[in-house]
Amino acid sequence: MSIHASLKGVNTLIGERSVLTRVERINKLKRDGRFDTEAASVYGLPKVRTKFKVVSGKKAKALENARKEALASKGGKAAKGKK
């Protein structure tokens, strides 16, 4: 059976996801230093916390602006040091 269109959420892609893809899990494990690319298998991966929210709207724009400013300040300092 399918769900009626009026009962579906409008923005089903926005919000919490309860499952990571295998690639996302491996990338997160690599960042945490829990995955060795030489010896580890992609099967039987350890559990990874998946509670995160997708940020959208004003908060997303504010975070993006903050990231750009941080990168610009790092890039500016690096460029000044090289001269």
MARNUZA-720880 format. One record per residue: residue number from 1; residue in three letters; x, y, z of N, C-alpha, C, O, CB in turn. Coordinates in pm, 1 decimal. Glycine has a CB too. Layout:
+------+------+----------+----------+----------+----------+----------+----------+----------+----------+----------+----------+----------+----------+----------+----------+----------+
| rogu | tipa |     n_px |     n_py |     n_pz |    ca_px |    ca_py |    ca_pz |     c_px |     c_py |     c_pz |     o_px |     o_py |     o_pz |    cb_px |    cb_py |    cb_pz |
+------+------+----------+----------+----------+----------+----------+----------+----------+----------+----------+----------+----------+----------+----------+----------+----------+
|  NUM |  ALA |        X |        Y |        Z |        X |        Y |        Z |        X |        Y |        Z |        X |        Y |        Z |        X |        Y |        Z |
...
+------+------+----------+----------+----------+----------+----------+----------+----------+----------+----------+----------+----------+----------+----------+----------+----------+
***
This chain:
+------+------+----------+----------+----------+----------+----------+----------+----------+----------+----------+----------+----------+----------+----------+----------+----------+
| rogu | tipa |     n_px |     n_py |     n_pz |    ca_px |    ca_py |    ca_pz |     c_px |     c_py |     c_pz |     o_px |     o_py |     o_pz |    cb_px |    cb_py |    cb_pz |
+------+------+----------+----------+----------+----------+----------+----------+----------+----------+----------+----------+----------+----------+----------+----------+----------+
|    1 |  MET |     83.6 |   -118.9 |      0.0 |      0.0 |      0.0 |      0.0 |     87.4 |    124.2 |      0.0 |    198.0 |    124.8 |     54.1 |    -94.8 |      0.4 |    121.1 |
|    2 |  SER |     37.1 |    226.1 |    -59.9 |    111.1 |    352.3 |    -60.2 |     42.5 |    450.8 |     33.8 |    -74.2 |    434.9 |     69.4 |    120.9 |    411.0 |   -204.1 |
|    3 |  ILE |    117.8 |    552.4 |     72.8 |     64.2 |    653.7 |    162.9 |     -2.7 |    764.1 |     80.4 |     44.6 |    800.2 |    -27.4 |    176.6 |    712.5 |    253.7 |
|    4 |  HIS |   -111.4 |    815.9 |    132.1 |   -183.7 |    920.6 |     63.2 |    -98.6 |   1046.8 |     57.4 |    -25.1 |   1076.6 |    151.5 |   -317.9 |    948.4 |    132.2 |
|    5 |  ALA |   -108.2 |   1120.8 |    -52.0 |    -24.9 |   1239.4 |    -73.7 |    -43.4 |   1344.1 |     36.2 |     51.5 |   1414.6 |     70.2 |    -56.8 |   1301.2 |   -209.0 |
|    6 |  SER |   -163.3 |   1355.2 |     91.7 |   -187.6 |   1456.3 |    194.4 |   -121.3 |   1421.5 |    327.3 |   -105.1 |   1508.9 |    412.4 |   -336.4 |   1474.0 |    215.0 |
|    7 |  LEU |    -82.6 |   1294.9 |    346.5 |    -19.9 |   1252.5 |    470.8 |    132.0 |   1259.3 |    465.9 |    198.2 |   1247.5 |    568.9 |    -62.7 |   1113.1 |    504.1 |
|    8 |  LYS |    186.7 |   1277.9 |    347.9 |    331.7 |   1287.1 |    333.8 |    379.8 |   1422.8 |    382.4 |    307.0 |   1522.0 |    377.0 |    374.3 |   1263.9 |    187.3 |
|    9 |  GLY |    504.9 |   1425.4 |    430.3 |    564.6 |   1552.5 |    469.4 |    600.3 |   1633.3 |    347.3 |    627.3 |   1577.2 |    241.1 |    688.1 |   1530.3 |    556.0 |
|   10 |  VAL |    600.8 |   1763.9 |    360.9 |    631.9 |   1850.3 |    248.4 |    780.0 |   1842.5 |    214.9 |    817.2 |   1823.5 |     99.1 |    591.5 |   1994.7 |    278.5 |
|   11 |  ASN |    864.2 |   1857.1 |    316.3 |   1009.0 |   1853.5 |    295.1 |   1064.9 |   1729.9 |    363.0 |   1113.5 |   1737.7 |    475.8 |   1077.7 |   1982.5 |    349.5 |
|   12 |  THR |   1058.8 |   1618.6 |    297.2 |   1104.2 |   1494.4 |    358.8 |   1255.8 |   1483.7 |    361.7 |   1309.3 |   1403.1 |    437.9 |   1046.2 |   1375.9 |    285.4 |
|   13 |  LEU |   1327.4 |   1562.7 |    280.7 |   1472.6 |   1555.1 |    279.1 |   1536.3 |   1643.0 |    386.2 |   1655.5 |   1630.0 |    414.0 |   1524.6 |   1594.5 |    143.0 |
|   14 |  ILE |   1459.1 |   1730.9 |    445.5 |   1510.8 |   1819.3 |    549.9 |   1480.3 |   1756.3 |    684.8 |   1369.2 |   1708.4 |    707.5 |   1448.8 |   1962.7 |    539.6 |
|   15 |  GLY |   1577.0 |   1756.1 |    773.2 |   1555.9 |   1701.7 |    906.6 |   1660.4 |   1598.3 |    939.3 |   1767.6 |   1596.0 |    878.9 |   1417.4 |   1641.6 |    918.9 |
|   16 |  GLU |   1629.6 |   1512.3 |   1035.1 |   1724.8 |   1411.9 |   1079.6 |   1722.7 |   1290.0 |    989.3 |   1617.8 |   1246.5 |    942.0 |   1695.6 |   1371.3 |   1222.6 |
|   17 |  ARG |   1841.7 |   1236.3 |    967.0 |   1854.8 |   1110.0 |    895.5 |   1899.9 |   1007.5 |    996.6 |   1982.7 |   1037.5 |   1082.5 |   1955.0 |   1120.1 |    775.0 |
|   18 |  SER |   1847.7 |    888.4 |    988.0 |   1882.0 |    786.1 |   1085.6 |   1984.6 |    686.4 |   1032.2 |   2029.8 |    599.0 |   1106.2 |   1757.6 |    712.8 |   1128.7 |
|   19 |  VAL |   2021.4 |    698.4 |    906.1 |   2113.4 |    602.0 |    846.2 |   2216.7 |    676.2 |    762.4 |   2182.6 |    766.6 |    686.1 |   2036.8 |    498.3 |    759.9 |
|   20 |  LEU |   2344.1 |    637.1 |    777.2 |   2449.8 |    691.0 |    692.7 |   2479.3 |    590.0 |    582.2 |   2462.5 |    469.5 |    601.4 |   2578.4 |    722.8 |    775.9 |
|   21 |  THR |   2522.8 |    638.7 |    468.3 |   2566.1 |    547.0 |    363.3 |   2701.4 |    489.7 |    403.6 |   2766.6 |    542.0 |    494.0 |   2574.3 |    618.9 |    223.9 |
|   22 |  ARG |   2743.4 |    383.7 |    338.0 |   2870.8 |    320.0 |    371.5 |   2986.4 |    418.7 |    353.3 |   3078.1 |    422.6 |    435.3 |   2893.2 |    194.2 |    284.3 |
|   23 |  VAL |   2982.3 |    497.2 |    247.4 |   3088.2 |    593.7 |    221.2 |   3092.7 |    698.4 |    332.6 |   3200.8 |    734.4 |    379.2 |   3067.3 |    661.5 |     84.0 |
|   24 |  GLU |   2975.8 |    747.5 |    375.6 |   2970.9 |    844.7 |    484.3 |   3027.0 |    785.4 |    613.0 |   3099.7 |    852.8 |    686.0 |   2827.4 |    892.8 |    506.6 |
|   25 |  ARG |   2993.7 |    660.0 |    640.9 |   3045.0 |    594.1 |    761.5 |   3196.5 |    580.6 |    756.2 |   3264.4 |    607.3 |    855.3 |   2980.6 |    455.9 |    778.8 |
|   26 |  ILE |   3250.3 |    539.3 |    641.8 |   3394.8 |    522.3 |    627.7 |   3465.2 |    656.7 |    643.6 |   3567.8 |    665.4 |    711.1 |   3429.4 |    459.1 |    490.9 |
|   27 |  ASN |   3410.4 |    762.5 |    581.5 |   3471.2 |    894.9 |    593.7 |   3472.2 |    942.7 |    738.1 |   3570.8 |   1000.4 |    783.7 |   3397.3 |    995.3 |    506.4 |
|   28 |  LYS |   3363.2 |    919.2 |    810.2 |   3356.3 |    960.4 |    950.0 |   3455.6 |    880.2 |   1034.4 |   3520.9 |    936.0 |   1122.5 |   3213.1 |    942.8 |   1004.4 |
|   29 |  LEU |   3467.1 |    751.1 |   1008.4 |   3562.6 |    668.1 |   1081.2 |   3706.6 |    711.1 |   1051.8 |   3790.6 |    709.6 |   1141.7 |   3543.0 |    520.4 |   1044.8 |
|   30 |  LYS |   3735.9 |    749.3 |    927.8 |   3869.5 |    797.1 |    892.4 |   3902.3 |    924.7 |    968.2 |   4012.8 |    939.7 |   1020.2 |   3880.3 |    821.1 |    741.2 |
|   31 |  ARG |   3805.0 |   1018.0 |    974.6 |   3826.8 |   1142.9 |   1046.6 |   3853.6 |   1119.0 |   1194.6 |   3932.9 |   1189.4 |   1257.1 |   3707.0 |   1234.4 |   1029.9 |
|   32 |  ASP |   3785.8 |   1018.3 |   1249.5 |   3802.3 |    985.8 |   1391.5 |   3924.5 |    898.2 |   1416.8 |   3960.4 |    873.1 |   1531.8 |   3677.8 |    916.0 |   1443.8 |
|   33 |  GLY |   3988.7 |    851.5 |   1309.1 |   4106.5 |    767.1 |   1323.0 |   4074.3 |    624.3 |   1361.2 |   4158.3 |    555.5 |   1419.1 |   4198.0 |    825.2 |   1424.1 |
|   34 |  ARG |   3954.2 |    578.2 |   1329.9 |   3911.0 |    443.5 |   1365.8 |   3906.8 |    349.1 |   1245.9 |   3862.5 |    235.0 |   1259.1 |   3774.8 |    449.0 |   1430.5 |
|   35 |  PHE |   3952.4 |    394.9 |   1128.6 |   3948.0 |    312.7 |   1008.3 |   4082.9 |    319.5 |    938.6 |   4127.9 |    427.6 |    900.4 |   3834.4 |    358.6 |    913.2 |
|   36 |  ASP |   4147.1 |    205.7 |    921.9 |   4274.8 |    197.3 |    852.8 |   4248.0 |    145.1 |    712.1 |   4196.2 |     34.8 |    695.2 |   4376.0 |    105.3 |    929.7 |
|   37 |  THR |   4282.8 |    223.4 |    612.6 |   4251.2 |    186.8 |    474.3 |   4327.7 |     64.2 |    427.3 |   4283.3 |     -3.9 |    334.9 |   4280.6 |    302.6 |    382.2 |
|   38 |  GLU |   4440.3 |     35.0 |    487.9 |   4521.2 |    -79.5 |    444.8 |   4461.7 |   -212.1 |    491.0 |   4448.8 |   -305.3 |    411.6 |   4663.4 |    -65.9 |    497.5 |
|   39 |  ALA |   4425.5 |   -221.2 |    618.3 |   4388.3 |   -349.9 |    676.3 |   4237.3 |   -370.3 |    693.4 |   4190.8 |   -484.1 |    700.4 |   4454.6 |   -364.6 |    809.0 |
|   40 |  ALA |   4162.3 |   -263.4 |    699.8 |   4020.4 |   -274.5 |    733.5 |   3936.7 |   -318.1 |    613.3 |   3970.9 |   -293.2 |    497.8 |   3968.8 |   -141.5 |    786.8 |
|   41 |  SER |   3827.2 |   -383.3 |    645.2 |   3731.4 |   -424.6 |    543.8 |   3613.0 |   -328.6 |    545.5 |   3581.7 |   -270.6 |    649.4 |   3684.7 |   -570.9 |    567.3 |
|   42 |  VAL |   3547.6 |   -311.8 |    432.0 |   3431.1 |   -224.4 |    427.0 |   3306.5 |   -295.2 |    478.6 |   3199.9 |   -234.4 |    488.7 |   3408.2 |   -175.2 |    284.8 |
|   43 |  TYR |   3319.7 |   -423.0 |    511.0 |   3209.0 |   -498.3 |    567.5 |   3228.4 |   -508.6 |    718.0 |   3341.8 |   -516.5 |    765.4 |   3198.3 |   -639.0 |    503.0 |
|   44 |  GLY |   3120.4 |   -508.5 |    792.7 |   3128.2 |   -520.3 |    937.5 |   3186.5 |   -396.5 |   1002.6 |   3262.8 |   -406.8 |   1098.7 |   3209.9 |   -640.1 |    974.9 |
|   45 |  LEU |   3151.1 |   -279.2 |    950.9 |   3201.5 |   -154.2 |   1007.5 |   3144.2 |   -131.8 |   1146.7 |   3032.2 |   -174.6 |   1174.5 |   3167.1 |    -35.7 |    916.2 |
|   46 |  PRO |   3219.1 |    -65.1 |   1235.1 |   3164.0 |    -34.6 |   1367.0 |   3051.1 |     66.9 |   1357.5 |   3036.8 |    137.0 |   1257.3 |   3273.5 |     17.6 |   1459.5 |
|   47 |  LYS |   2971.2 |     73.6 |   1463.2 |   2859.7 |    167.6 |   1465.1 |   2911.4 |    310.9 |   1469.2 |   3015.8 |    340.1 |   1527.5 |   2767.8 |    140.3 |   1585.4 |
|   48 |  VAL |   2835.2 |    399.1 |   1405.4 |   2869.8 |    540.7 |   1400.5 |   2746.4 |    619.9 |   1440.0 |   2635.9 |    592.8 |   1393.2 |   2921.4 |    582.8 |   1258.6 |
|   49 |  ARG |   2766.5 |    716.9 |   1525.7 |   2653.5 |    799.2 |   1568.2 |   2597.8 |    875.2 |   1448.0 |   2673.0 |    933.9 |   1370.2 |   2695.9 |    898.0 |   1680.7 |
|   50 |  THR |   2466.1 |    873.3 |   1433.7 |   2403.1 |    933.6 |   1317.3 |   2312.6 |   1050.0 |   1352.0 |   2245.8 |   1103.5 |   1263.5 |   2325.2 |    830.8 |   1243.3 |
|   51 |  LYS |   2308.1 |   1090.2 |   1476.0 |   2219.2 |   1200.3 |   1513.7 |   2280.2 |   1332.3 |   1469.1 |   2372.4 |   1383.6 |   1532.5 |   2193.3 |   1201.1 |   1666.6 |
|   52 |  PHE |   2229.2 |   1385.9 |   1361.8 |   2267.7 |   1518.4 |   1317.5 |   2150.3 |   1575.6 |   1240.9 |   2068.5 |   1502.1 |   1185.7 |   2397.5 |   1515.2 |   1230.1 |
|   53 |  LYS |   2143.0 |   1704.8 |   1238.5 |   2034.1 |   1769.5 |   1167.3 |   2089.3 |   1842.9 |   1046.6 |   2200.8 |   1895.0 |   1048.9 |   1957.6 |   1866.1 |   1259.6 |
|   54 |  VAL |   2010.4 |   1845.8 |    943.0 |   2045.8 |   1920.7 |    824.3 |   2004.8 |   2064.2 |    849.6 |   1888.8 |   2091.4 |    880.4 |   1977.7 |   1862.4 |    695.8 |
|   55 |  VAL |   2099.1 |   2156.3 |    836.8 |   2072.9 |   2297.1 |    863.8 |   2025.4 |   2362.7 |    735.3 |   2083.0 |   2341.7 |    628.6 |   2199.5 |   2368.7 |    919.5 |
|   56 |  SER |   1919.8 |   2442.3 |    746.6 |   1868.9 |   2511.4 |    629.1 |   1821.7 |   2650.4 |    669.1 |   1808.6 |   2681.4 |    787.6 |   1754.2 |   2431.2 |    563.1 |
|   57 |  GLY |   1797.1 |   2731.2 |    571.5 |   1743.2 |   2864.2 |    595.4 |   1847.7 |   2963.3 |    642.6 |   1961.3 |   2963.6 |    595.1 |   1633.2 |   2856.8 |    695.4 |
|   58 |  LYS |   1807.2 |   3048.7 |    738.5 |   1894.2 |   3155.5 |    788.0 |   2017.8 |   3100.0 |    857.7 |   2126.8 |   3155.5 |    843.9 |   1817.4 |   3245.8 |    883.5 |
|   59 |  LYS |   2001.7 |   2990.7 |    932.6 |   2115.6 |   2932.3 |   1003.4 |   2220.5 |   2880.9 |    905.2 |   2340.4 |   2895.3 |    929.4 |   2068.9 |   2818.5 |   1095.1 |
|   60 |  ALA |   2176.6 |   2821.4 |    795.6 |   2269.5 |   2769.4 |    695.7 |   2348.8 |   2883.1 |    632.4 |   2469.2 |   2870.4 |    610.5 |   2194.0 |   2690.3 |    587.7 |
|   61 |  LYS |   2281.6 |   2994.3 |    603.0 |   2350.8 |   3109.1 |    543.1 |   2450.9 |   3167.8 |    641.4 |   2562.0 |   3204.2 |    602.8 |   2249.8 |   3217.2 |    499.2 |
|   62 |  ALA |   2412.3 |   3177.2 |    768.7 |   2502.3 |   3231.5 |    869.9 |   2625.0 |   3142.9 |    886.7 |   2736.6 |   3193.6 |    897.1 |   2429.5 |   3246.6 |   1003.6 |
|   63 |  LEU |   2605.8 |   3011.1 |    889.5 |   2718.4 |   2918.7 |    901.7 |   2810.2 |   2927.2 |    780.3 |   2932.4 |   2924.5 |    794.4 |   2668.1 |   2775.4 |    919.3 |
|   64 |  GLU |   2752.3 |   2937.5 |    662.3 |   2832.4 |   2945.8 |    539.7 |   2914.7 |   3074.1 |    538.4 |   3031.5 |   3072.8 |    499.6 |   2741.7 |   2939.2 |    414.9 |
|   65 |  ASN |   2854.0 |   3185.0 |    580.8 |   2927.9 |   3311.4 |    586.4 |   3042.3 |   3302.9 |    687.4 |   3151.5 |   3353.6 |    661.6 |   2833.4 |   3427.4 |    623.0 |
|   66 |  ALA |   3018.1 |   3239.5 |    801.4 |   3122.1 |   3224.6 |    903.2 |   3236.4 |   3138.7 |    850.5 |   3353.0 |   3168.9 |    876.1 |   3063.7 |   3162.9 |   1031.6 |
|   67 |  ARG |   3204.9 |   3032.7 |    777.8 |   3308.4 |   2947.1 |    719.6 |   3391.4 |   3023.6 |    617.1 |   3513.8 |   3011.5 |    613.9 |   3245.2 |   2823.5 |    654.4 |
|   68 |  LYS |   3323.6 |   3103.1 |    532.7 |   3395.3 |   3181.0 |    431.4 |   3489.0 |   3281.7 |    497.0 |   3602.2 |   3300.0 |    452.2 |   3296.0 |   3253.6 |    338.9 |
|   69 |  GLU |   3441.6 |   3347.5 |    603.9 |   3525.1 |   3444.7 |    674.3 |   3645.8 |   3376.0 |    737.6 |   3756.7 |   3429.4 |    734.4 |   3443.3 |   3518.3 |    781.8 |
|   70 |  ALA |   3624.4 |   3258.2 |    795.0 |   3734.3 |   3185.2 |    858.0 |   3837.3 |   3143.5 |    753.9 |   3957.6 |   3154.8 |    777.3 |   3681.3 |   3061.8 |    933.1 |
|   71 |  LEU |   3791.0 |   3095.7 |    640.1 |   3883.2 |   3056.8 |    533.2 |   3957.3 |   3176.9 |    477.6 |   4076.2 |   3168.4 |    447.0 |   3808.1 |   2986.0 |    421.1 |
|   72 |  ALA |   3887.4 |   3289.0 |    464.4 |   3951.2 |   3409.9 |    413.2 |   4058.1 |   3459.5 |    509.8 |   4165.3 |   3502.8 |    467.5 |   3846.6 |   3519.7 |    388.7 |
|   73 |  SER |   4029.2 |   3453.3 |    638.5 |   4127.8 |   3499.6 |    735.9 |   4248.8 |   3406.1 |    740.0 |   4361.8 |   3452.5 |    754.9 |   4064.2 |   3510.2 |    875.3 |
|   74 |  LYS |   4226.6 |   3276.7 |    727.1 |   4338.6 |   3182.1 |    722.7 |   4418.5 |   3201.4 |    595.6 |   4541.6 |   3201.5 |    599.2 |   4288.4 |   3037.0 |    732.2 |
|   75 |  GLY |   4350.9 |   3217.7 |    484.0 |   4418.0 |   3237.8 |    355.8 |   4494.3 |   3368.4 |    353.4 |   4603.9 |   3375.2 |    297.8 |   4317.7 |   3234.7 |    242.1 |
|   76 |  GLY |   4438.8 |   3471.0 |    412.2 |   4505.8 |   3600.5 |    416.6 |   4631.0 |   3595.7 |    499.9 |   4732.0 |   3655.0 |    462.0 |   4413.2 |   3706.1 |    470.6 |
|   77 |  LYS |   4628.0 |   3526.8 |    612.3 |   4745.1 |   3514.4 |    697.8 |   4853.8 |   3433.8 |    629.7 |   4972.0 |   3467.1 |    638.8 |   4707.8 |   3450.3 |    830.3 |
|   78 |  ALA |   4813.5 |   3327.1 |    561.2 |   4910.7 |   3241.8 |    491.5 |   4975.3 |   3317.2 |    376.3 |   5095.2 |   3303.4 |    352.2 |   4843.1 |   3113.7 |    439.3 |
|   79 |  ALA |   4896.6 |   3396.4 |    305.5 |   4949.0 |   3471.6 |    191.8 |   5045.5 |   3580.0 |    239.8 |   5147.4 |   3604.1 |    175.1 |   4833.7 |   3534.3 |    110.3 |
|   80 |  LYS |   5015.3 |   3645.6 |    351.6 |   5102.9 |   3749.9 |    404.9 |   5234.2 |   3689.8 |    453.8 |   5339.7 |   3751.5 |    439.1 |   5033.2 |   3825.9 |    519.1 |
|   81 |  GLY |   5228.7 |   3570.7 |    511.5 |   5348.6 |   3505.9 |    562.3 |   5441.7 |   3460.7 |    452.3 |   5562.6 |   3453.3 |    474.3 |   5311.3 |   3389.0 |    647.1 |
|   82 |  LYS |   5389.7 |   3430.0 |    334.1 |   5471.2 |   3380.4 |    222.6 |   5549.0 |   3492.0 |    155.8 |   5654.7 |   3465.9 |     98.4 |   5383.7 |   3310.7 |    120.0 |
|   83 |  LYS |   5500.6 |   3615.9 |    160.9 |   5565.9 |   3727.2 |     90.5 |   5690.9 |   3768.5 |    155.2 |   5757.3 |   3860.8 |    107.9 |   5476.4 |   3844.1 |     81.0 |
+------+------+----------+----------+----------+----------+----------+----------+----------+----------+----------+----------+----------+----------+----------+----------+----------+
***
